[in-house]
Amino acid sequence: METELSQRLAKVLWRCASHGQVLPYQRFHALCDKAVPLPQRYAALESAIKTLGDLGDIDYGVLMALDSGLPGAEFFQRYLRHRHGEYVTQMGDPKYQRQTLARKRTLVARERDRVYAHARMMEEERAKQAA
């Protein structure tokens, strides 16, 4: 079941990326069966994100959006874990510096631009191969 959910979430994230959109958490939860516990939902989301790209290069989880427009804390934790140097350069070291909303917005905007560009590039490659 988690694999099926993961595949469905990957397709939805891909569609969002290729259309320059985000995926609100409310819509994410609506895509899940009500019987699926939160830990399983988030595990499926993590799996979907990993299938769309190498987290050391690109993180499709940036497309998730709270009411503030930003992704949840799991995105920032994942970014810090997989791209520590980039994170510290853009946000400052979390051990010594508070992570401001302005810096979070800047980091998210950059990563979303990368994801949208990645999706466009992949779509163009698919179109060339199909032709």
Backbone as numpy.savetxt, mean C-alpha at the origin, in Angstrom:
# Nx Ny Nz CAx CAy CAz Cx Cy Cz
-9.11 -19.74 2.25 -9.93 -18.55 2.25 -9.06 -17.29 2.25
-8.00 -17.29 3.06 -7.11 -16.13 3.10 -6.46 -15.90 1.74
-6.12 -16.99 1.05 -5.50 -16.86 -0.27 -6.47 -16.23 -1.25
-7.73 -16.67 -1.21 -8.75 -16.09 -2.09 -8.94 -14.61 -1.77
-9.01 -14.28 -0.50 -9.16 -12.89 -0.09 -7.94 -12.08 -0.50
-6.77 -12.65 -0.32 -5.54 -11.98 -0.70 -5.52 -11.67 -2.19
-5.92 -12.64 -3.00 -5.96 -12.43 -4.45 -6.97 -11.35 -4.83
-8.11 -11.36 -4.18 -9.14 -10.35 -4.45 -8.63 -8.96 -4.07
-7.97 -8.87 -2.92 -7.43 -7.59 -2.47 -6.32 -7.10 -3.41
-5.50 -8.01 -3.89 -4.44 -7.63 -4.84 -5.06 -7.04 -6.10
-6.13 -7.64 -6.58 -6.80 -7.13 -7.79 -7.39 -5.74 -7.54
-7.98 -5.56 -6.37 -8.58 -4.26 -6.04 -7.49 -3.19 -5.91
-6.40 -3.53 -5.23 -5.29 -2.58 -5.09 -4.71 -2.24 -6.46
-4.57 -3.24 -7.31 -4.04 -3.01 -8.65 -4.95 -2.07 -9.43
-6.26 -2.32 -9.36 -7.22 -1.44 -10.04 -7.12 -0.01 -9.52
-7.01 0.13 -8.21 -6.86 1.46 -7.62 -5.60 2.14 -8.15
-4.51 1.40 -8.18 -3.23 1.96 -8.64 -3.32 2.37 -10.09
-3.91 1.54 -10.92 -3.97 1.84 -12.34 -4.93 2.99 -12.66
-5.81 3.32 -11.72 -6.73 4.45 -11.90 -6.36 5.66 -11.04
-5.22 5.59 -10.37 -4.78 6.72 -9.54 -5.67 6.97 -8.34
-6.17 5.90 -7.74 -7.09 6.02 -6.62 -6.51 5.39 -5.36
-7.21 5.57 -4.26 -6.85 4.93 -3.00 -7.97 3.96 -2.61
-7.70 3.11 -1.63 -8.68 2.15 -1.13 -8.99 2.50 0.32
-10.15 3.10 0.57 -10.52 3.40 1.96 -10.63 2.12 2.78
-10.24 2.20 4.04 -10.32 1.04 4.91 -11.75 0.51 5.02
-12.75 1.39 4.96 -14.14 0.93 5.02 -14.44 0.00 3.85
-13.94 0.35 2.66 -14.17 -0.49 1.48 -13.39 -1.81 1.63
-12.18 -1.74 2.15 -11.39 -2.94 2.41 -12.18 -3.90 3.29
-12.74 -3.40 4.38 -13.48 -4.27 5.29 -14.77 -4.79 4.64
-15.38 -3.98 3.78 -16.59 -4.42 3.07 -16.27 -5.56 2.09
-15.05 -5.62 1.60 -14.64 -6.69 0.69 -14.46 -8.02 1.41
-14.33 -7.95 2.72 -14.10 -9.15 3.53 -15.43 -9.69 4.05
-15.53 -10.99 4.11 -16.69 -11.62 4.72 -16.71 -11.21 6.19
-17.88 -10.95 6.72 -18.00 -10.51 8.12 -17.44 -11.53 9.11
-17.40 -12.80 8.71 -16.91 -13.85 9.60 -15.38 -13.88 9.68
-14.71 -13.17 8.78 -13.24 -13.19 8.76 -12.73 -12.25 9.85
-11.98 -12.78 10.82 -11.46 -11.94 11.91 -10.44 -10.91 11.39
-10.33 -9.82 12.13 -9.41 -8.75 11.73 -7.98 -9.23 11.47
-7.40 -10.06 12.34 -6.02 -10.50 12.05 -5.90 -11.20 10.70
-6.90 -11.99 10.32 -6.87 -12.67 9.02 -7.03 -11.67 7.88
-7.85 -10.67 8.08 -8.04 -9.65 7.05 -6.72 -8.93 6.78
-6.05 -8.54 7.85 -4.79 -7.80 7.69 -3.68 -8.70 7.17
-3.71 -9.98 7.51 -2.73 -10.92 6.96 -2.95 -11.06 5.45
-4.20 -11.13 5.03 -4.51 -11.21 3.60 -4.09 -9.93 2.88
-4.28 -8.80 3.53 -3.86 -7.52 2.94 -2.34 -7.48 2.78
-1.62 -7.90 3.80 -0.15 -7.95 3.73 0.30 -8.85 2.59
-0.33 -10.00 2.46 0.00 -10.93 1.40 -0.26 -10.31 0.03
-1.38 -9.63 -0.12 -1.72 -8.97 -1.39 -0.68 -7.91 -1.73
-0.28 -7.14 -0.76 0.70 -6.07 -0.97 2.03 -6.67 -1.45
2.42 -7.78 -0.84 3.68 -8.43 -1.21 3.64 -9.00 -2.62
2.47 -9.42 -3.09 2.39 -9.99 -4.44 2.49 -8.92 -5.52
2.21 -7.67 -5.17 2.21 -6.59 -6.17 3.57 -5.96 -6.40
4.49 -6.18 -5.49 5.83 -5.61 -5.68 6.73 -5.91 -4.51
8.02 -5.82 -4.76 9.03 -6.02 -3.73 8.98 -4.85 -2.75
8.72 -5.14 -1.49 8.56 -4.08 -0.48 9.82 -3.24 -0.31
10.95 -3.75 -0.74 12.18 -2.97 -0.70 12.21 -1.89 -1.75
11.28 -2.00 -2.74 11.23 -1.03 -3.83 9.93 -0.23 -3.87
8.83 -0.90 -3.58 7.52 -0.26 -3.75 6.51 -0.90 -2.79
5.61 -0.10 -2.27 4.65 -0.60 -1.28 3.23 -0.18 -1.67
2.49 -1.11 -2.25 1.12 -0.83 -2.67 0.19 -0.59 -1.47
0.65 -0.89 -0.28 -0.13 -0.62 0.92 -0.34 0.87 1.16
0.43 1.71 0.48 0.27 3.15 0.59 -1.08 3.60 0.03
-1.72 2.73 -0.74 -3.01 3.09 -1.32 -4.16 2.98 -0.32
-3.91 2.35 0.82 -4.93 2.28 1.85 -5.13 3.68 2.44
-6.37 4.00 2.78 -6.64 5.37 3.24 -7.64 5.40 4.40
-7.19 6.04 5.47 -8.07 6.36 6.59 -8.87 7.61 6.21
-9.72 8.07 7.11 -10.47 9.31 6.85 -9.54 10.50 6.61
-8.35 10.45 7.18 -7.38 11.54 7.00 -6.75 11.52 5.62
-6.95 10.42 4.88 -6.33 10.26 3.57 -5.02 9.50 3.64
-4.48 9.33 4.83 -3.22 8.62 5.01 -3.48 7.13 5.25
-2.50 6.28 4.92 -2.63 4.87 5.29 -2.45 4.71 6.80
-2.77 3.54 7.29 -2.63 3.28 8.72 -1.20 3.11 9.15
-1.01 2.94 10.45 0.32 2.82 11.05 1.11 1.64 10.48
0.42 0.59 10.04 1.13 -0.58 9.51 1.95 -0.22 8.27
1.46 0.74 7.46 2.24 1.17 6.29 3.56 1.79 6.73
3.51 2.70 7.68 4.71 3.39 8.13 5.69 2.41 8.80
5.16 1.46 9.54 6.01 0.44 10.16 6.68 -0.43 9.10
5.92 -0.81 8.09 6.46 -1.64 7.01 7.52 -0.87 6.23
7.26 0.39 5.95 8.21 1.23 5.22 9.50 1.38 6.01
9.38 1.60 7.29 10.56 1.72 8.16 11.35 0.41 8.16
10.67 -0.71 8.21 11.32 -2.02 8.26 12.02 -2.37 6.93
11.37 -2.10 5.82 11.90 -2.51 4.52 12.76 -1.46 3.83
12.57 -0.20 4.18 13.32 0.87 3.53 13.77 1.90 4.58
14.48 1.40 5.54 14.88 2.18 6.71 15.59 3.47 6.32
16.57 3.38 5.45 17.34 4.56 5.06 16.47 5.65 4.44
15.59 5.25 3.52 14.67 6.21 2.89 13.74 6.83 3.93
13.25 5.99 4.82 12.33 6.45 5.85 13.00 7.53 6.71
14.19 7.22 7.20 14.89 8.15 8.09 15.23 9.44 7.35
15.60 9.34 6.08 15.90 10.53 5.29 14.68 11.44 5.16
13.52 10.84 4.92 12.32 11.63 4.70 11.60 12.03 5.99
11.64 11.14 6.98 10.83 11.36 8.19 11.65 11.71 9.42
12.95 11.45 9.37 13.76 11.58 10.57 13.75 10.27 11.33
14.74 10.09 12.18 14.84 8.84 12.95 13.77 8.84 14.04
12.87 7.83 14.03 11.80 7.80 15.01 12.29 7.69 16.45
13.52 7.26 16.65 14.07 7.18 18.00 14.28 8.59 18.57
14.55 9.54 17.71 14.95 10.87 18.17 14.02 12.00 17.71
13.16 11.72 16.76 12.38 12.79 16.16 10.92 12.37 16.02
10.03 13.27 16.35 8.60 13.03 16.21 8.24 13.02 14.73
7.39 12.09 14.34 6.97 11.96 12.95 5.78 12.88 12.71
6.02 14.02 12.08 4.97 15.01 11.90 3.99 14.61 10.81
2.80 15.16 10.88 1.77 14.92 9.88 2.23 15.40 8.50
2.89 16.54 8.46 3.37 17.07 7.18 4.38 16.11 6.54
5.29 15.56 7.31 6.27 14.62 6.77 5.60 13.32 6.32
4.61 12.87 7.09 3.88 11.67 6.69 3.18 11.90 5.36
2.55 13.05 5.21 1.85 13.36 3.96 2.82 13.41 2.78
4.00 13.97 3.00 5.00 14.05 1.94 5.47 12.65 1.55
5.78 11.83 2.53 6.22 10.46 2.26 5.14 9.68 1.51
3.90 9.80 1.95 2.78 9.09 1.33 2.57 9.58 -0.11
2.63 10.88 -0.33 2.45 11.42 -1.68 3.52 10.88 -2.62
4.76 10.84 -2.16 5.84 10.31 -3.00 5.65 8.84 -3.31
5.29 8.07 -2.30 5.12 6.64 -2.51 3.91 6.36 -3.39
2.84 7.11 -3.23 1.68 6.90 -4.10 2.04 7.23 -5.55
2.81 8.29 -5.76 3.25 8.61 -7.12 4.06 7.46 -7.70
4.92 6.86 -6.89 5.73 5.71 -7.35 4.84 4.53 -7.71
3.84 4.26 -6.87 2.94 3.14 -7.12 2.14 3.39 -8.39
1.60 4.59 -8.57 0.82 4.91 -9.77 1.70 4.78 -11.02
2.94 5.27 -10.94 3.86 5.18 -12.08 4.19 3.71 -12.37
4.40 2.92 -11.33 4.69 1.49 -11.49 3.53 0.79 -12.18
2.32 1.07 -11.75 1.14 0.44 -12.35 1.00 0.85 -13.82
1.23 2.13 -14.14 1.17 2.58 -15.54 2.21 1.86 -16.39
3.43 1.76 -15.86 4.50 1.10 -16.59 4.16 -0.38 -16.85
3.63 -1.05 -15.85 3.27 -2.46 -16.00 2.13 -2.62 -17.02
1.17 -1.70 -16.99 0.07 -1.74 -17.96 0.60 -1.54 -19.38
1.52 -0.60 -19.57 2.11 -0.34 -20.87 2.88 -1.57 -21.37
3.61 -2.22 -20.48 4.35 -3.44 -20.86 3.38 -4.55 -21.27
2.30 -4.70 -20.55 1.29 -5.71 -20.90 0.68 -5.42 -22.26
0.39 -4.14 -22.52 -0.19 -3.75 -23.80 0.77 -4.03 -24.95
2.04 -3.77 -24.75 3.05 -4.04 -25.79 3.15 -5.54 -26.07
3.11 -6.33 -25.01 3.21 -7.79 -25.17 1.97 -8.35 -25.87
0.85 -7.74 -25.61 -0.41 -8.21 -26.23 -0.49 -7.83 -27.70
0.23 -6.77 -28.08 0.15 -6.29 -29.48 0.97 -7.12 -30.43
